[in-house]
Amino acid sequence: MPSARIALVLFLSLGAAPHARLFPLGSPPVELVASSFRRTVTASQAPRTPDVHFVPTPTAVVDAMLELANVTASDVVYDLGSGDGRIVIAAARKFGARGVGIELDPQLVNQANRNARKAGVADKVSFLSADLFNVDISEATVVTLYLLRSINLRLQPKLMRELKPGTRVVSHRFDMGDWKPERELTVRGVHVYLWTIPNR
Ligand SMILES: C[S@@+](CC[C@H](N)C(=O)[O-])C[C@H]1O[C@@H](n2cnc3c(N)ncnc32)[C@H](O)[C@@H]1O
């Protein structure tokens, strides 16, 4: 019956059953629909994959990053991708700064909280289990990074948009392409870069 056929094609192309659009003139086998539906649900609920895996910054490099940024007790240090929390914990312990770590992996957040308690700075630091691209970082006066060059480049517009002029940004190993650092140094063969957010 031609009108029933036209109605069916319209129904499918309007998206009422997206998986069925692959089968415009007939129903897919039930099993195939069920498995593609299962895949869709699983993908939408899957935790976000980290942009880079956890590799800790060595203590000497942590110290050099904090010194390069001239961290003091009046600073709020944000580490984007904070791993086991070592950078913000060191900022609190050695310089009296307040610290916030943003970390996608909840197990590393738990580890960081344990480490902060052990170091006696749990009242000065906090760790948030979140995607660093989705967190408001405007409170920071210092931002530390150990990510990848490609992630630094993706992050740069957010840094420029949210951070106050004068906020220092320090990166372990990876630069920011065309945004040239105002200082850089080498610690144990590793580059550390410093930028300051300019006036707008
Ligand atoms: C190379 S490690 C650096 C850890 C710590 N900052 C340090 O220097 O010791 C990068 C960290 O970023 C985390 N990470 C990766 N992508 C992320 C994202 N989109 N949001 C938050 N954390 C992320 C990883 O789980 C990992 O712990």
The ligand as a Gaussian input file, in Angstrom:
#p B3LYP/6-31G(d) Opt

LIG

0 1
 C       50.660000      14.204000      33.792000
 S       49.508000      14.076000      35.141000
 C       50.033000      15.435000      36.182000
 C       49.607000      15.276000      37.628000
 C       50.033000      16.426000      38.550000
 N       49.568000      17.692000      38.056000
 C       51.517000      16.483000      38.660000
 O       52.131000      17.349000      38.012000
 O       52.096000      15.635000      39.390000
 C       47.996000      14.701000      34.392000
 C       46.747000      14.472000      35.216000
 O       45.651000      15.087000      34.569000
 C       44.498000      14.282000      34.737000
 N       43.578000      14.636000      33.657000
 C       43.668000      14.324000      32.364000
 N       42.665000      14.872000      31.662000
 C       41.912000      15.569000      32.550000
 C       40.737000      16.368000      32.448000
 N       40.143000      16.577000      31.262000
 N       40.239000      16.929000      33.559000
 C       40.836000      16.734000      34.765000
 N       41.950000      15.971000      34.934000
 C       42.488000      15.412000      33.835000
 C       45.026000      12.867000      34.681000
 O       44.147000      11.943000      35.306000
 C       46.364000      13.005000      35.413000
 O       46.232000      12.753000      36.790000

